Amino acid sequence: MLTFKKPDVEQFLRAYRIQNFVVNNDESQLIFSTNISGKFNLWGMDLPNQFPYPLTFNDQSCHDLRYDKAGKFVIAAFDHEGDENTQLYMIPPHGGHLNPLRTAEGHQHINPILSEDGKRLYYSSTKDDPTYLKGYCYQMDSGEEKVVVDGDGAATYLAGISPNEENMVLIKHFSNTHTLAYVKTDEELFSLTPDSENQHTVNDVVYVSDSELFFLTDYNEDFSYIAKFDIVNRKFSKVVSLQDESFNTIKYNDSQKQLYVVSEKGVEDHLYVYDLKSSQLKEIQLPVGKVEQLSVSEKGNIYLLGTAATKPWNIYVKETGTNEWVSLTNNRVLGVDEEQLVDPLVLKYKSFDGLEIESLFFKAKPENSNGHVVFWPHGGPQAAERKFFRGVFQYIINEGFSIFAPNFRGSTGYGLQFTKMVEGDWGHGPRLDNVEGIEFLINNGYAERDKIFLMGGSFGGYMSLLLHGRHPEYFKAVVDIFGPSDLFSFINSVPEHWKPVMNQWVGDPEKDKEKLIEYSPITYLENMTKPMLVIQGANDPRVVKAESDKIVQALQEKGREVEYIVLEDEGHGFSKKENELKVYRAVSEFFNKHM
């Protein structure tokens, strides 16, 4: 009888990632950023042909793509080795060398917006103001550039330009839960939402004419909804909302006079179409659990980049007048049927103060299970663990480990007030939510008290360090992936345009000194006695290498067992398959070593 080897880490992690995509105006070409070759590059497809071909060979992450409406060129924003300092380049539709368009070493160029005729490029950048940013208009033919927005009081981003370019929308980012949007004309600046003492957000904006726009906001509500603003009369009005769902993406189709909106509800996304003529909202069934990007063509065809717990990232299209989603890419786990992958259970439990916490539990199949559970606090912290594909999860589950991922207070998808609960409270409420999650697992038979590992990245890495320092009795071993170890040095080392939000988000180093000491993992070195694996990208601009260096050195000086992997060509994540494979092979070996 023919038999095959059990799938290994490479099969699960060779499922490629798609970062973003763009479709040209006549829908004859789709361009997307993917690491199908092991490193990120741009690839194209001549639709309806679905065979991809390479367009670039610079091997870098692409953070943004824009297609000229006339189809003459593409604008792409690339960083370098994970440093997130995006530079803007122009390339021909069928690829080749990158033509530097707007570059400034060590600075970010953000959210490029092309004028209707493709002659002007609008964007925001840190190059002249690293803290509050400026907005620019660049003349593509003459090379002339002028400042159109001066950031003030908060990091300020261009979010939209009216079709006639006589006004624009800018967003001021005071915090993740306090973002205000303004219309700017030559003479005036006025807010899209009425004055309020309550912090709220504006998430996304679309112009439907020169004088009318729609946007998403949670002004005076807990969950975000569709709102409208009349620029001539300066009139704000609420359009439509849904109970316990937050709209987070909005697109407009002019020919059909329809808005397409993605909502976030707990661990899954939903898609709706809102007809401006009938004022009717209708749900469109999705082929995925999470939508990464949405695009609607002039013909009304819907393109989306999406993923599910058992489905890697793929680009889908639904043509107008049909109900069928067609997958334009065929990204899957090599040699593993979808039925062999694990779709998580959605579990809920009460935390220490009665707050309900929703979580995902990936239960290893009985024939594979080794009886151990990996506890995974997610990153962010104002993000969430949702039903999207993590190759490392499916690999670890296939190796026999179950995985538990709680959406502790501060997570998105549960309303503005829930998300705000982590602000200034990184180390108390969320920590105890996680502890209650562990007890829930044990008390309900999902885990045995002496068979739990701990792993997290970014804020999840921070929480892994803090849980290790304050509750080491729960864990056999701990993996920290680029997590802050000292909140004082973390606050001082983030990018300049992050610094204005740090007092609200994390705390004031002077006023909240005692609290920040209490919440810093490095305070609890004496308790960190379990074996550790620490992973860090050398170019990480968010959690700098010094954060991991500090905790590793301190623990090694105490004679603790600590393995340390530094990736010299990565930032805050893994952009290269060889690095991802190296790290997660090491994680698997680490877990098995200490099992």
C-alpha positions as semicolon CSV with decimal commas, in nm:
position;residue;x (nm);y (nm);z (nm)
1;M;0,000;0,000;0,000
2;L;0,133;0,342;-0,092
3;T;0,178;0,582;0,200
4;F;0,298;0,940;0,226
5;K;0,484;1,123;0,499
6;K;0,294;1,336;0,744
7;P;0,282;1,701;0,625
8;D;0,564;1,910;0,767
9;V;0,605;2,278;0,849
10;E;0,714;2,368;0,497
11;Q;0,391;2,245;0,342
12;F;0,179;2,458;0,574
13;L;0,396;2,768;0,549
14;R;0,451;2,746;0,173
15;A;0,096;2,866;0,127
16;Y;0,180;3,211;-0,002
17;R;0,058;3,546;0,125
18;I;-0,115;3,812;-0,085
19;Q;-0,068;4,162;0,060
20;N;-0,293;4,368;-0,168
21;F;-0,414;4,399;-0,526
22;V;-0,538;4,647;-0,787
23;V;-0,749;4,600;-1,101
24;N;-0,722;4,833;-1,399
25;N;-1,021;5,032;-1,524
26;D;-1,127;4,798;-1,805
27;E;-1,066;4,489;-1,587
28;S;-0,816;4,343;-1,831
29;Q;-0,533;4,320;-1,576
30;L;-0,504;4,242;-1,206
31;I;-0,181;4,319;-1,019
32;F;-0,108;4,183;-0,674
33;S;0,177;4,170;-0,423
34;T;0,264;3,816;-0,318
35;N;0,550;3,607;-0,182
36;I;0,469;3,316;-0,412
37;S;0,841;3,301;-0,499
38;G;0,946;3,317;-0,132
39;K;0,985;3,695;-0,128
40;F;0,730;3,966;-0,198
41;N;0,708;4,100;-0,552
42;L;0,435;4,227;-0,781
43;W;0,269;3,974;-1,011
44;G;0,009;4,029;-1,282
45;M;-0,274;3,838;-1,447
46;D;-0,432;3,925;-1,783
47;L;-0,798;3,864;-1,706
48;P;-0,985;3,640;-1,765
49;N;-0,664;3,435;-1,791
50;Q;-0,567;3,340;-1,435
51;F;-0,202;3,245;-1,494
52;P;0,024;3,492;-1,307
53;Y;0,347;3,645;-1,434
54;P;0,611;3,846;-1,243
55;L;0,628;4,225;-1,273
56;T;0,904;4,319;-1,025
57;F;1,212;4,156;-0,877
58;N;1,299;4,389;-0,590
59;D;1,194;4,131;-0,323
60;Q;1,025;4,383;-0,091
61;S;0,686;4,422;0,073
62;C;0,436;4,642;-0,108
63;H;0,210;4,846;0,121
64;D;-0,006;5,018;-0,140
65;L;-0,101;4,994;-0,509
66;R;-0,277;5,243;-0,737
67;Y;-0,360;5,205;-1,107
68;D;-0,380;5,506;-1,337
69;K;-0,733;5,518;-1,480
70;A;-0,595;5,542;-1,833
71;G;-0,393;5,227;-1,772
72;K;-0,055;5,388;-1,842
73;F;0,121;5,316;-1,511
74;V;0,096;5,176;-1,159
75;I;0,200;5,347;-0,835
76;A;0,351;5,108;-0,577
77;A;0,469;5,178;-0,222
78;F;0,761;4,954;-0,116
79;D;0,956;4,944;0,209
80;H;1,303;4,793;0,258
81;E;1,366;4,476;0,460
82;G;1,067;4,538;0,685
83;D;1,156;4,893;0,793
84;E;0,807;5,022;0,690
85;N;0,962;5,334;0,535
86;T;0,751;5,315;0,221
87;Q;0,881;5,487;-0,092
88;L;0,664;5,554;-0,397
89;Y;0,761;5,410;-0,735
90;M;0,604;5,410;-1,079
91;I;0,612;5,099;-1,296
92;P;0,465;5,016;-1,638
93;P;0,165;4,780;-1,629
94;H;0,368;4,489;-1,759
95;G;0,653;4,536;-1,517
96;G;1,023;4,605;-1,524
97;H;1,248;4,843;-1,334
98;L;1,103;5,062;-1,063
99;N;1,103;5,433;-1,139
100;P;1,150;5,628;-0,812
101;L;0,866;5,879;-0,787
102;R;0,862;6,022;-0,433
103;T;1,140;5,893;-0,208
104;A;1,315;6,014;0,104
105;E;1,538;5,775;0,293
106;G;1,420;5,696;0,644
107;H;1,068;5,837;0,588
108;Q;0,726;5,703;0,501
109;H;0,511;5,797;0,202
110;I;0,151;5,699;0,277
111;N;-0,182;5,650;0,097
112;P;-0,110;5,764;-0,261
113;I;-0,418;5,909;-0,436
114;L;-0,419;5,979;-0,810
115;S;-0,627;6,255;-0,967
116;E;-0,898;6,152;-1,214
117;D;-0,674;6,240;-1,510
118;G;-0,366;6,075;-1,359
119;K;-0,163;6,397;-1,372
120;R;-0,139;6,465;-0,999
121;L;-0,038;6,244;-0,711
122;Y;-0,156;6,325;-0,359
123;Y;0,002;6,157;-0,058
124;S;0,105;6,203;0,305
125;S;0,461;6,175;0,432
126;T;0,681;6,201;0,740
127;K;0,966;6,355;0,538
128;D;0,917;6,718;0,651
129;D;0,731;6,652;0,976
130;P;0,798;6,308;1,134
131;T;0,545;6,371;1,413
132;Y;0,235;6,524;1,251
133;L;0,311;6,463;0,879
134;K;0,225;6,678;0,579
135;G;0,009;6,618;0,273
136;Y;0,147;6,686;-0,076
137;C;0,032;6,731;-0,433
138;Y;0,293;6,620;-0,688
139;Q;0,263;6,718;-1,056
140;M;0,351;6,403;-1,250
141;D;0,457;6,584;-1,569
142;S;0,655;6,881;-1,435
143;G;0,784;6,730;-1,111
144;E;0,658;7,028;-0,912
145;E;0,528;6,963;-0,563
146;K;0,341;7,166;-0,306
147;V;0,223;7,110;0,050
148;V;-0,158;7,093;0,067
149;V;-0,196;6,985;0,432
150;D;0,010;7,077;0,737
151;G;-0,035;6,823;1,013
152;D;-0,123;6,974;1,349
153;G;-0,200;6,827;1,691
154;A;-0,199;6,466;1,570
155;A;-0,063;6,257;1,285
156;T;-0,261;6,384;0,985
157;Y;-0,337;6,177;0,675
158;L;-0,496;6,260;0,341
159;A;-0,796;6,031;0,309
160;G;-0,972;6,149;-0,007
161;I;-0,978;6,409;-0,285
162;S;-1,299;6,537;-0,445
163;P;-1,337;6,456;-0,818
164;N;-1,283;6,824;-0,910
165;E;-0,995;6,849;-0,657
166;E;-1,148;7,158;-0,497
167;N;-1,169;6,999;-0,153
168;M;-1,020;6,705;0,029
169;V;-1,069;6,495;0,342
170;L;-0,797;6,457;0,600
171;I;-0,798;6,239;0,912
172;K;-0,628;6,328;1,239
173;H;-0,519;6,023;1,440
174;F;-0,533;6,119;1,808
175;S;-0,549;5,753;1,910
176;N;-0,678;5,425;1,770
177;T;-1,018;5,506;1,923
178;H;-1,015;5,879;1,850
179;T;-0,978;5,976;1,484
180;L;-1,152;6,283;1,346
181;A;-1,207;6,364;0,979
182;Y;-1,219;6,709;0,825
183;V;-1,307;6,859;0,489
184;K;-1,045;7,107;0,375
185;T;-1,109;7,372;0,113
186;D;-0,877;7,658;0,014
187;E;-1,032;7,875;0,281
188;E;-1,170;7,649;0,552
189;L;-1,139;7,330;0,755
190;F;-1,450;7,174;0,911
191;S;-1,527;6,843;1,082
192;L;-1,740;6,567;0,930
193;T;-1,887;6,482;1,270
194;P;-2,050;6,731;1,509
195;D;-1,864;6,844;1,819
196;S;-1,869;6,590;2,099
197;E;-1,702;6,537;2,434
198;N;-1,697;6,165;2,361
199;Q;-1,406;6,025;2,163
200;H;-1,506;5,854;1,841
201;T;-1,359;5,746;1,509
202;V;-1,397;5,798;1,137
203;N;-1,270;5,490;0,954
204;D;-1,315;5,531;0,579
205;V;-1,441;5,796;0,335
206;V;-1,576;5,795;-0,023
207;Y;-1,684;6,086;-0,242
208;V;-2,003;6,030;-0,441
209;S;-1,983;6,381;-0,589
210;D;-1,784;6,699;-0,540
211;S;-2,018;6,805;-0,261
212;E;-2,132;6,484;-0,096
213;L;-1,947;6,204;0,072
214;F;-2,020;5,893;0,278
215;F;-1,805;5,763;0,558
216;L;-1,794;5,521;0,852
217;T;-1,804;5,650;1,208
218;D;-1,906;5,550;1,561
219;Y;-1,998;5,907;1,655
220;N;-2,239;5,881;1,953
221;E;-2,257;5,501;1,904
222;D;-2,060;5,197;2,019
223;F;-2,044;5,033;1,676
224;S;-1,954;5,220;1,356
225;Y;-2,217;5,290;1,089
226;I;-2,261;5,460;0,751
227;A;-2,295;5,837;0,768
228;K;-2,329;6,111;0,506
229;F;-2,191;6,462;0,486
230;D;-2,324;6,743;0,267
231;I;-2,026;6,972;0,207
232;V;-2,229;7,269;0,076
233;N;-2,467;7,274;0,373
234;R;-2,217;7,118;0,615
235;K;-2,479;6,869;0,722
236;F;-2,399;6,541;0,898
237;S;-2,655;6,260;0,896
238;K;-2,661;5,898;1,003
239;V;-2,756;5,663;0,719
240;V;-2,770;5,303;0,841
241;S;-2,633;5,088;1,123
242;L;-2,649;4,726;1,235
243;Q;-2,666;4,594;1,588
244;D;-2,333;4,471;1,726
245;E;-2,154;4,512;1,390
246;S;-1,891;4,770;1,303
247;F;-1,855;4,879;0,942
248;N;-1,486;4,914;0,857
249;T;-1,457;4,945;0,476
250;I;-1,669;5,140;0,229
251;K;-1,655;5,152;-0,154
252;Y;-1,875;5,335;-0,404
253;N;-2,002;5,232;-0,747
254;D;-2,117;5,534;-0,942
255;S;-2,296;5,355;-1,227
256;Q;-2,519;5,163;-0,985
257;K;-2,531;5,436;-0,717
258;Q;-2,447;5,177;-0,454
259;L;-2,219;5,158;-0,152
260;Y;-2,042;4,834;-0,065
261;V;-1,945;4,797;0,300
262;V;-1,758;4,535;0,501
263;S;-1,852;4,487;0,863
264;E;-1,670;4,326;1,151
265;K;-1,876;4,119;1,393
266;G;-1,669;3,934;1,648
267;V;-1,447;3,680;1,474
268;E;-1,598;3,711;1,122
269;D;-1,664;3,971;0,851
270;H;-1,982;4,040;0,656
271;L;-2,039;4,220;0,325
272;Y;-2,336;4,444;0,240
273;V;-2,455;4,655;-0,050
274;Y;-2,649;4,975;0,023
275;D;-2,856;5,119;-0,258
276;L;-2,864;5,499;-0,246
277;K;-3,185;5,518;-0,451
278;S;-3,393;5,273;-0,246
279;S;-3,210;5,316;0,088
280;Q;-3,203;4,937;0,118
281;L;-2,920;4,739;0,278
282;K;-2,868;4,383;0,155
283;E;-2,614;4,124;0,268
284;I;-2,391;3,950;0,014
285;Q;-2,267;3,607;0,119
286;L;-1,889;3,584;0,144
287;P;-1,658;3,298;0,042
288;V;-1,424;3,380;0,332
289;G;-1,432;3,468;0,701
290;K;-1,217;3,780;0,680
291;V;-1,195;4,042;0,404
292;E;-0,851;4,200;0,370
293;Q;-0,934;4,428;0,075
294;L;-1,242;4,515;-0,131
295;S;-1,264;4,673;-0,476
296;V;-1,568;4,744;-0,697
297;S;-1,526;4,805;-1,070
298;E;-1,720;5,057;-1,278
299;K;-1,928;4,766;-1,411
300;G;-2,018;4,667;-1,056
301;N;-1,801;4,355;-1,039
302;I;-1,676;4,293;-0,684
303;Y;-1,318;4,189;-0,621
304;L;-1,195;4,093;-0,277
305;L;-0,885;3,960;-0,108
306;G;-0,990;3,731;0,173
307;T;-0,906;3,438;0,394
308;A;-1,062;3,192;0,638
309;A;-0,920;2,974;0,913
310;T;-0,881;2,684;0,669
311;K;-0,831;2,890;0,351
312;P;-0,512;3,086;0,272
313;W;-0,532;3,432;0,111
314;N;-0,698;3,438;-0,229
315;I;-0,847;3,698;-0,463
316;Y;-1,210;3,642;-0,562
317;V;-1,445;3,810;-0,808
318;K;-1,826;3,819;-0,816
319;E;-1,961;3,956;-1,142
320;T;-2,263;4,184;-1,129
321;G;-2,590;3,999;-1,162
322;T;-2,449;3,670;-1,031
323;N;-2,427;3,510;-0,687
324;E;-2,114;3,309;-0,753
325;W;-1,766;3,399;-0,627
326;V;-1,486;3,284;-0,858
327;S;-1,138;3,242;-0,713
328;L;-0,882;3,414;-0,937
329;T;-0,591;3,266;-0,741
330;N;-0,552;2,911;-0,620
331;N;-0,354;2,948;-0,301
332;R;-0,379;2,640;-0,078
333;V;-0,182;2,426;0,163
334;L;0,048;2,195;-0,032
335;G;-0,060;1,833;-0,018
336;V;-0,319;1,894;0,253
337;D;-0,693;1,883;0,189
338;E;-0,904;2,154;0,352
339;E;-1,085;1,880;0,547
340;Q;-0,756;1,798;0,720
341;L;-0,728;2,156;0,850
342;V;-0,897;2,269;1,169
343;D;-1,176;2,526;1,178
344;P;-1,191;2,675;1,528
345;L;-1,469;2,650;1,782
346;V;-1,604;2,985;1,903
347;L;-1,604;2,979;2,284
348;K;-1,718;3,244;2,531
349;Y;-1,635;3,282;2,899
350;K;-1,683;3,531;3,181
351;S;-1,374;3,718;3,299
352;F;-1,288;3,824;3,655
353;D;-1,533;4,117;3,649
354;G;-1,811;3,949;3,452
355;L;-1,703;4,080;3,110
356;E;-1,777;3,828;2,835
357;I;-1,472;3,724;2,632
358;E;-1,509;3,558;2,292
359;S;-1,231;3,325;2,184
360;L;-1,123;3,074;1,922
361;F;-1,024;2,719;2,013
362;F;-0,843;2,516;1,747
363;K;-0,879;2,159;1,872
364;A;-0,624;1,910;1,743
365;K;-0,778;1,608;1,575
366;P;-0,786;1,302;1,803
367;E;-0,551;1,103;1,580
368;N;-0,288;1,380;1,610
369;S;-0,342;1,521;1,959
370;N;-0,056;1,514;2,210
371;G;-0,276;1,658;2,485
372;H;-0,100;1,996;2,499
373;V;-0,246;2,342;2,438
374;V;-0,069;2,655;2,308
375;F;-0,216;2,969;2,464
376;W;-0,202;3,256;2,210
377;P;-0,269;3,618;2,316
378;H;-0,309;3,817;1,994
379;G;-0,119;4,129;1,888
380;G;-0,248;4,481;1,858
381;P;-0,370;4,507;2,129
382;Q;-0,651;4,692;1,949
383;A;-0,693;4,412;1,698
384;A;-0,845;4,067;1,733
385;E;-0,790;3,698;1,664
386;R;-1,034;3,620;1,387
387;K;-1,115;3,346;1,140
388;F;-0,821;3,396;0,908
389;F;-0,547;3,160;0,796
390;R;-0,232;3,117;1,001
391;G;-0,006;2,854;0,850
392;V;0,180;2,817;1,177
393;F;-0,147;2,745;1,360
394;Q;-0,241;2,466;1,123
395;Y;0,109;2,321;1,138
396;I;0,124;2,323;1,517
397;I;-0,226;2,170;1,531
398;N;-0,117;1,901;1,286
399;E;0,177;1,831;1,519
400;G;-0,076;1,758;1,795
401;F;-0,111;2,087;1,984
402;S;-0,448;2,259;2,031
403;I;-0,450;2,640;2,027
404;F;-0,660;2,882;2,234
405;A;-0,684;3,248;2,128
406;P;-0,900;3,482;2,341
407;N;-1,020;3,825;2,232
408;F;-0,949;3,993;2,564
409;R;-1,062;4,348;2,648
410;G;-0,916;4,596;2,402
411;S;-0,992;4,374;2,103
412;T;-1,178;4,510;1,802
413;G;-1,508;4,372;1,679
414;Y;-1,697;4,419;2,006
415;G;-1,765;4,793;2,004
416;L;-1,571;5,110;2,075
417;Q;-1,599;5,089;2,453
418;F;-1,464;4,733;2,458
419;T;-1,170;4,842;2,242
420;K;-1,095;5,138;2,469
421;M;-1,068;4,914;2,777
422;V;-0,699;4,841;2,710
423;E;-0,598;5,208;2,690
424;G;-0,375;5,291;2,984
425;D;-0,434;4,937;3,112
426;W;-0,198;4,710;2,925
427;G;-0,105;4,499;3,224
428;H;-0,412;4,452;3,443
429;G;-0,750;4,388;3,277
430;P;-0,618;4,213;2,963
431;R;-0,377;4,005;3,173
432;L;-0,655;3,886;3,401
433;D;-0,879;3,816;3,102
434;N;-0,606;3,582;2,979
435;V;-0,565;3,420;3,319
436;E;-0,941;3,360;3,334
437;G;-0,917;3,211;2,985
438;I;-0,658;2,961;3,106
439;E;-0,875;2,867;3,403
440;F;-1,173;2,832;3,169
441;L;-0,976;2,587;2,955
442;I;-0,874;2,380;3,254
443;N;-1,211;2,382;3,430
444;N;-1,399;2,285;3,114
445;G;-1,171;2,003;3,008
446;Y;-1,007;2,176;2,712
447;A;-0,660;2,171;2,871
448;E;-0,468;2,002;3,149
449;R;-0,305;2,231;3,401
450;D;0,046;2,096;3,340
451;K;0,026;2,084;2,960
452;I;0,009;2,448;2,848
453;F;0,259;2,645;2,638
454;L;0,252;3,022;2,582
455;M;0,328;3,208;2,257
456;G;0,246;3,552;2,117
457;G;0,374;3,824;1,884
458;S;0,388;4,205;1,920
459;F;0,140;4,290;2,200
460;G;0,094;3,914;2,223
461;G;0,470;3,889;2,279
462;Y;0,444;4,154;2,552
463;M;0,155;3,965;2,713
464;S;0,350;3,639;2,689
465;L;0,639;3,801;2,877
466;L;0,404;3,953;3,136
467;L;0,212;3,630;3,193
468;H;0,542;3,447;3,225
469;G;0,661;3,698;3,484
470;R;0,340;3,708;3,686
471;H;0,184;3,364;3,634
472;P;0,468;3,123;3,547
473;E;0,294;2,832;3,719
474;Y;0,061;2,790;3,422
475;F;0,322;2,733;3,151
476;K;0,576;2,471;3,048
477;A;0,767;2,712;2,818
478;V;0,722;3,053;2,653
479;V;0,774;3,197;2,302
480;D;0,800;3,576;2,264
481;I;0,793;3,714;1,908
482;F;0,901;4,082;1,898
483;G;0,723;4,179;2,219
484;P;0,799;4,494;2,426
485;S;0,972;4,411;2,754
486;D;0,995;4,758;2,914
487;L;0,710;5,002;2,858
488;F;0,928;5,306;2,932
489;S;1,181;5,227;2,658
490;F;0,902;5,108;2,428
491;I;0,722;5,444;2,455
492;N;1,044;5,629;2,373
493;S;1,142;5,412;2,076
494;V;0,826;5,394;1,863
495;P;0,807;5,592;1,535
496;E;0,773;5,968;1,587
497;H;0,417;5,986;1,455
498;W;0,314;5,724;1,711
499;K;0,442;5,922;2,007
500;P;0,148;6,166;2,040
501;V;-0,087;5,870;2,101
502;M;0,128;5,690;2,360
503;N;-0,003;5,872;2,669
504;Q;-0,357;5,755;2,603
505;W;-0,265;5,418;2,454
506;V;-0,001;5,300;2,702
507;G;0,053;5,569;2,966
508;D;0,246;5,883;3,060
509;P;0,600;5,791;3,174
510;E;0,591;6,059;3,446
511;K;0,229;6,065;3,564
512;D;0,186;5,688;3,531
513;K;0,535;5,587;3,641
514;E;0,430;5,336;3,908
515;K;0,168;5,180;3,682
516;L;0,412;5,142;3,392
517;I;0,663;4,977;3,626
518;E;0,390;4,736;3,738
519;Y;0,288;4,662;3,378
520;S;0,641;4,616;3,239
521;P;0,744;4,250;3,202
522;I;1,106;4,329;3,289
523;T;0,989;4,407;3,644
524;Y;0,928;4,034;3,696
525;L;1,259;3,880;3,589
526;E;1,284;3,677;3,910
527;N;0,968;3,486;3,822
528;M;1,066;3,411;3,463
529;T;1,200;3,064;3,528
530;K;1,049;2,868;3,238
531;P;1,245;2,798;2,915
532;M;1,206;3,074;2,660
533;L;1,245;3,130;2,287
534;V;1,268;3,495;2,180
535;I;1,239;3,606;1,816
536;Q;1,313;3,956;1,683
537;G;1,341;4,138;1,350
538;A;1,649;4,360;1,341
539;N;1,470;4,632;1,141
540;D;1,150;4,639;1,345
541;P;1,037;5,005;1,370
542;R;0,750;4,934;1,611
543;V;0,916;4,714;1,873
544;V;1,285;4,781;1,828
545;K;1,548;4,512;1,871
546;A;1,666;4,667;2,199
547;E;1,341;4,551;2,362
548;S;1,426;4,188;2,300
549;D;1,799;4,236;2,361
550;K;1,722;4,374;2,705
551;I;1,507;4,086;2,827
552;V;1,729;3,818;2,676
553;Q;2,047;3,963;2,830
554;A;1,882;4,009;3,171
555;L;1,756;3,650;3,178
556;Q;2,082;3,504;3,050
557;E;2,269;3,687;3,326
558;K;2,043;3,508;3,572
559;G;2,132;3,175;3,415
560;R;1,788;3,114;3,263
561;E;1,734;2,899;2,957
562;V;1,677;3,143;2,669
563;E;1,712;3,084;2,295
564;Y;1,733;3,398;2,082
565;I;1,678;3,430;1,706
566;V;1,743;3,766;1,537
567;L;1,640;3,806;1,173
568;E;1,868;4,066;1,015
569;D;1,646;4,131;0,711
570;E;1,304;4,151;0,880
571;G;1,095;4,408;1,060
572;H;0,771;4,361;1,254
573;G;0,679;4,029;1,095
574;F;0,806;3,783;0,836
575;S;0,824;3,897;0,475
576;K;1,052;3,616;0,356
577;K;0,950;3,251;0,352
578;E;1,295;3,128;0,448
579;N;1,278;3,333;0,768
580;E;0,924;3,224;0,849
581;L;1,022;2,861;0,799
582;K;1,332;2,903;1,015
583;V;1,136;3,061;1,299
584;Y;0,846;2,818;1,308
585;R;1,067;2,512;1,272
586;A;1,248;2,645;1,578
587;V;0,915;2,700;1,758
588;S;0,805;2,342;1,683
589;E;1,137;2,202;1,801
590;F;1,118;2,419;2,113
591;F;0,769;2,296;2,203
592;N;0,858;1,931;2,140
593;K;1,179;1,967;2,338
594;H;0,991;2,086;2,644
595;M;0,681;1,870;2,607
